């Protein structure tokens, strides 16, 4: 095969978008992926409708050991830019919650759009095709594949993270980066349900399936002391622990051994509400509590913590009222783990950004080698932010490739 301008390894969101952008800038691009199906993670995202970006995307919504790294790429290719591309392809979409944008019909539309953009850029795609290795040569890079060796001026690693191994996730990009001398921020599951020791959680199993809005928080050491992070989202009780948007959000900030605190009635003063009910209602406590909480949650909580569910409101002692309200609004839990890579939506950690250029995504150790998307230590909140990082980092990389490979343009 004739020498290429760039080989991109990984045909997920970042790889497809970078390939399309580079190809449309006149570069000769080969896109390689080992999986039989293209962009399977896009296909299953957002319940099959793909939460493709968030109108509120900003550096503040991303985690990294270097929180400023993502600024340049996000500024140069914004959520508005990707929305314009979606509109150009006449894909109908809607805003579901807090700036989150979803396709009206199917995630397949985003995949088709990206493939169309690649076709417009003349991108060659080998899929499925395994890559055995990547190495420097005197004139650039050599990529060993099961279809033969190819030579290229540049290599882009867009292999994603470790979540959902059943759809082809691997640690190829991390292993390659480490072999070539890059530092790695220890990968961990993020946007993932939290779990508890089976014996500890057994009394809470009756609450499985209950969903409700909560305020959930945790604390972490910061550069200037302890930092508290809180989200107001829905929580879902499961047989093994807790899930739902609130838990997925806080999981990215939670570290093993740390507690989390949950307010099961956010925005209320339950102690005052119960005091008011005591003065005017003769109902049983469980029924009164169900005015603010799901009935099954109220029944289970009282069975575990008291007072008696059938206690008439006028007989509720003030001390018991205050203790009940405090427990429900300051529920402290100690998760023992999470559901791991099979249930995580993204990977936190990855290739250390200290070894990359924030302007170009190029390695500071090896000119002509680039890392984009989830394999990099940049992780977005739940709600379309990680897709926006894929688009933004892919765009920044494509821009840099065009300048480096065709400097006269």
C-alpha positions in Angstrom: 0.0 0.0 0.0 1.3 3.5 -0.9 2.3 5.6 2.1 -0.5 7.3 3.9 -0.9 10.7 5.6 -2.5 9.2 8.7 -3.7 5.9 10.1 -6.4 6.1 12.8 -6.8 3.1 15.0 -10.3 2.9 16.5 -13.5 3.6 14.6 -15.6 4.9 17.5 -16.9 8.4 17.9 -13.5 10.1 18.1 -11.9 8.0 15.4 -14.7 8.4 12.9 -15.0 12.1 13.4 -11.2 12.7 13.2 -11.0 10.6 10.1 -13.8 12.5 8.4 -12.3 15.9 9.3 -8.8 14.9 8.2 -10.0 13.4 4.9 -12.0 16.5 4.1 -8.8 18.5 4.5 -7.2 16.5 1.7 -5.3 13.9 3.8 -5.1 10.3 2.7 -6.6 8.5 5.7 -6.9 4.8 6.7 -9.3 4.0 9.6 -8.8 0.6 11.3 -10.9 -1.2 13.9 -10.8 -4.7 15.1 -14.6 -5.0 15.8 -17.0 -6.4 13.3 -19.6 -3.6 13.9 -18.8 0.0 13.5 -19.3 2.4 16.4 -21.2 -0.1 18.6 -20.8 2.2 21.6 -22.6 5.0 19.8 -25.3 2.5 18.8 -26.2 1.5 22.4 -25.8 5.0 23.9 -28.7 7.0 25.2 -31.0 4.1 25.2 -30.4 3.7 21.5 -31.0 7.4 20.7 -27.5 8.7 21.4 -27.1 11.6 23.7 -24.7 13.1 21.1 -23.7 16.4 22.9 -24.8 18.8 25.6 -25.6 22.5 25.1 -23.8 23.3 28.4 -20.5 21.6 27.5 -17.7 23.5 29.2 -14.4 22.6 30.8 -16.1 22.7 34.2 -18.0 19.5 33.2 -14.9 17.4 32.8 -12.6 15.6 35.1 -8.8 15.1 34.6 -5.6 15.2 36.6 -5.1 18.4 34.5 -8.5 20.0 34.4 -7.3 22.8 32.0 -6.2 20.4 29.3 -9.6 20.1 27.6 -10.1 23.9 27.2 -8.4 24.4 23.9 -10.2 21.6 22.0 -13.6 22.4 23.5 -13.3 26.1 22.5 -12.3 25.3 18.9 -15.1 22.8 18.3 -18.1 23.4 20.4 -21.5 21.8 21.0 -23.0 24.3 18.6 -20.6 23.2 15.9 -21.7 19.6 16.2 -25.3 20.6 16.4 -24.9 22.4 13.1 -23.5 19.2 11.5 -26.4 17.2 12.8 -28.8 19.8 11.4 -27.0 19.7 8.0 -27.8 16.0 7.9 -31.4 16.7 8.7 -31.4 14.6 11.9 -34.2 15.5 14.2 -33.3 15.8 17.8 -34.7 17.0 21.2 -33.4 18.3 24.5 -34.3 15.9 27.2 -32.8 17.3 30.4 -30.2 19.9 31.4 -28.9 20.5 27.9 -28.8 16.8 26.9 -29.5 16.3 23.2 -30.8 13.1 21.8 -31.9 11.9 18.3 -35.6 11.7 17.9 -35.3 8.4 16.1 -32.1 6.4 16.5 -28.4 6.5 17.3 -28.0 4.8 13.9 -28.5 8.2 12.4 -25.4 9.6 14.0 -23.4 6.6 12.8 -24.7 7.0 9.3 -23.8 10.7 9.5 -20.2 10.0 10.5 -19.8 7.3 7.8 -21.2 9.8 5.3 -18.7 12.4 6.4 -15.9 9.8 6.1 -17.0 9.0 2.6 -17.0 12.7 1.7 -13.3 12.8 2.9 -12.3 9.7 0.9 -11.5 7.7 4.0 -10.5 4.1 3.6 -11.8 1.9 6.3 -10.6 -1.6 7.3 -13.0 -3.3 9.6 -12.7 -5.8 11.1 -9.0 -5.7 11.1 -6.7 -6.3 14.0 -3.6 -4.2 14.6 -0.6 -6.2 15.9 1.8 -3.3 16.5 2.8 0.3 15.9 6.5 1.3 15.5 8.7 4.2 14.4 10.5 4.1 11.1 13.1 6.4 9.6 10.4 8.1 7.5 7.4 8.0 9.9 5.4 5.1 11.3 4.7 1.5 10.4 1.4 -0.2 11.5 1.4 -4.0 11.4 -2.2 -5.3 10.7 -3.7 -8.6 9.7 -4.1 -7.2 6.2 -0.4 -6.4 6.0 2.0 -3.6 7.0 1.2 0.0 6.2 3.4 3.0 6.3 2.2 6.5 7.3 3.3 9.9 8.4 1.1 9.9 11.5 -0.8 7.6 13.8 -3.9 8.5 15.8 -4.9 6.3 18.7 -8.7 6.5 19.2 -9.2 3.1 20.8 -11.5 4.3 23.6 -11.6 3.0 27.1 -12.3 -0.2 29.0 -16.1 -0.1 29.6 -18.4 -2.7 28.0 -15.8 -5.4 27.0 -18.6 -7.4 25.3 -18.7 -4.9 22.5 -15.0 -4.9 21.9 -13.4 -2.6 24.4 -9.7 -3.3 25.0 -6.6 -1.8 26.6 -4.7 -1.6 23.3 -4.3 2.2 23.4 -3.2 2.2 27.0 -0.6 -0.6 26.5 0.7 1.1 23.3 1.1 4.5 25.1 2.8 2.9 28.0 5.2 0.9 25.8 6.2 4.1 24.1 7.0 5.8 27.4 3.8 7.7 28.2 2.6 8.0 31.7 -0.9 6.5 32.5 -3.3 7.9 35.0 -4.7 4.7 36.6 -8.0 3.8 34.7 -11.1 3.3 36.8 -14.8 2.8 36.0 -16.8 6.0 35.9 -20.5 6.8 35.4 -21.2 3.4 37.0 -23.7 2.1 39.6 -22.3 1.7 43.1 -22.6 -1.6 45.1 -22.6 -2.7 48.7 -21.7 -5.8 50.7 -24.5 -8.3 50.2 -25.2 -8.7 54.0 -25.2 -4.9 54.5 -27.6 -4.3 51.6 -30.0 -7.2 52.3 -32.4 -5.1 54.4 -32.6 -2.5 51.5 -33.5 -5.0 48.8 -37.3 -4.4 49.2 -36.6 -0.9 47.9 -35.2 -2.3 44.6 -36.9 -0.5 41.6 -37.8 2.6 43.5 -36.7 5.8 41.8 -36.8 9.4 43.1 -35.0 12.7 42.8 -32.3 13.1 45.4 -29.3 15.3 46.3 -26.2 13.2 46.4 -22.8 14.3 47.5 -19.3 13.2 48.3 -16.1 14.9 49.4 -12.5 14.7 48.0 -9.2 16.2 49.0 -8.5 19.3 46.9 -5.5 21.6 46.4 -7.1 24.1 48.9 -8.7 21.7 51.3 -11.7 19.4 51.1 -14.0 19.7 48.0 -17.6 18.7 48.2 -19.4 17.7 45.0 -23.2 17.4 44.8 -25.7 16.5 42.1 -29.5 16.8 42.1 -30.7 14.0 39.9 -32.8 10.8 40.1 -31.6 7.8 42.1 -32.6 4.2 41.4 -32.5 1.4 44.1 -31.2 -1.9 42.8 -30.8 -5.4 44.3 -27.0 -4.8 44.7 -26.9 -1.1 45.5 -27.9 2.2 43.9 -27.9 3.5 40.3 -29.6 6.1 38.2 -28.3 9.5 36.9 -27.5 10.8 40.5 -25.3 7.8 41.3 -23.6 7.6 37.9 -22.7 11.3 38.3 -21.3 11.0 41.8 -19.4 7.7 40.9 -16.9 9.7 38.9 -16.0 11.6 42.0 -16.3 8.8 44.6 -13.2 6.9 45.7 -13.2 3.6 47.5 -13.5 4.0 51.2 -15.2 7.3 51.0 -18.8 7.8 52.2 -21.6 9.4 50.1 -24.5 11.4 51.6 -28.0 11.3 50.2 -30.9 13.7 50.8 -34.0 11.7 49.9 -36.2 14.8 50.0 -34.2 17.6 48.5 -35.5 21.1 48.8 -37.7 20.3 51.8 -37.4 20.6 55.5 -38.8 17.2 56.5 -38.6 18.0 60.2 -40.8 21.0 59.8 -43.1 19.2 57.4 -43.6 16.4 60.0 -44.1 18.9 62.8 -46.8 20.6 60.7 -48.4 17.2 59.9 -48.3 16.3 63.6 -50.4 19.4 64.5 -53.1 18.8 61.9 -53.2 15.1 60.8 -54.4 12.0 62.6 -53.0 9.6 59.9 -50.4 7.0 60.6 -46.8 8.0 60.2 -46.1 5.8 57.2 -49.0 7.3 55.2 -48.0 10.8 56.2 -44.4 10.2 55.2 -45.6 8.9 51.8 -46.7 12.5 51.1 -43.1 13.3 50.3 -41.5 9.9 49.6 -42.6 6.7 47.6 -44.8 4.6 49.9 -42.6 1.5 49.6 -39.6 3.6 50.6 -41.4 5.1 53.6 -42.5 1.6 54.7 -39.1 0.1 54.3 -37.3 3.0 56.0 -39.6 2.9 59.1 -39.3 -0.9 59.3 -35.5 -0.5 59.4 -35.1 2.6 61.5 -38.4 3.3 63.2 -40.6 4.8 64.6 -43.5 2.4 64.1 -45.2 2.8 60.7 -48.6 2.7 62.3 -47.9 5.3 64.9 -50.6 8.1 64.8 -49.1 11.4 63.9 -50.2 13.2 67.1 -48.2 10.6 69.1 -44.9 11.2 67.2 -42.3 12.4 69.8 -40.3 15.4 68.8 -37.0 13.7 69.2 -38.1 10.8 67.0 -39.4 13.3 64.4 -36.1 15.1 64.3 -34.1 11.8 64.1 -36.3 10.5 61.3 -36.0 13.7 59.2 -32.2 13.9 59.8 -31.7 10.2 58.7 -33.7 10.7 55.5 -32.0 14.0 54.6 -28.5 13.1 55.7 -28.3 9.4 54.8 -24.6 8.4 54.9 -23.6 5.3 53.0 -20.3 3.5 52.5 -20.2 1.8 49.1 -17.9 -1.2 48.9 -17.4 -1.0 45.1 -19.1 -0.5 41.8 -20.5 -2.6 38.9 -17.2 -2.4 37.1 -16.4 -2.2 33.4 -19.4 -4.2 32.2 -21.8 -1.5 33.5 -19.6 1.6 33.4 -20.4 4.2 30.7 -16.9 5.6 30.4 -13.4 5.2 31.7 -11.8 7.8 34.0 -8.0 8.1 33.8 -6.0 7.1 30.7 -3.0 8.6 28.8 -1.6 11.3 31.0 -2.2 14.7 29.5 1.2 16.0 30.6 2.6 13.9 27.8 0.3 15.4 25.2 -0.2 18.8 23.5 -3.6 20.4 24.4 -3.6 22.2 21.1 -3.0 19.3 18.8 -3.4 16.0 20.9 0.1 15.1 19.7 2.5 13.2 21.9 5.3 15.3 23.4 7.5 12.2 23.3 6.9 11.0 19.7 6.1 13.5 16.9 3.4 12.1 14.6 1.7 10.1 17.3 -1.7 11.4 18.6 -4.2 10.4 21.2 -7.9 11.4 21.2 -11.2 10.6 22.8 -11.7 8.4 25.8 -8.2 6.9 25.9 -7.0 10.3 27.1 -7.3 11.3 30.8 -10.4 13.5 30.2 -13.8 12.3 31.4 -17.0 14.2 31.1 -20.1 14.2 33.3 -23.1 12.2 32.4 -25.2 13.8 29.7 -23.5 14.0 26.3 -20.2 15.5 27.5 -18.1 12.5 26.6 -19.3 12.5 23.0 -18.5 16.2 22.8 -15.0 15.5 24.0 -14.7 12.9 21.2 -15.8 15.5 18.6 -13.6 18.3 20.0 -10.5 16.2 20.5 -10.9 14.6 17.1 -11.4 18.0 15.4 -8.3 19.5 17.1 -6.2 16.5 16.0 -7.5 16.7 12.4 -6.6 20.4 12.2 -3.1 19.6 13.5 -2.6 16.7 11.1 -3.5 18.9 8.1 -1.0 21.5 9.2 1.8 19.0 9.9 1.2 16.8 6.9 0.3 19.6 4.4 2.0 22.7 5.8 1.5 24.6 2.6 -2.3 24.5 3.0 
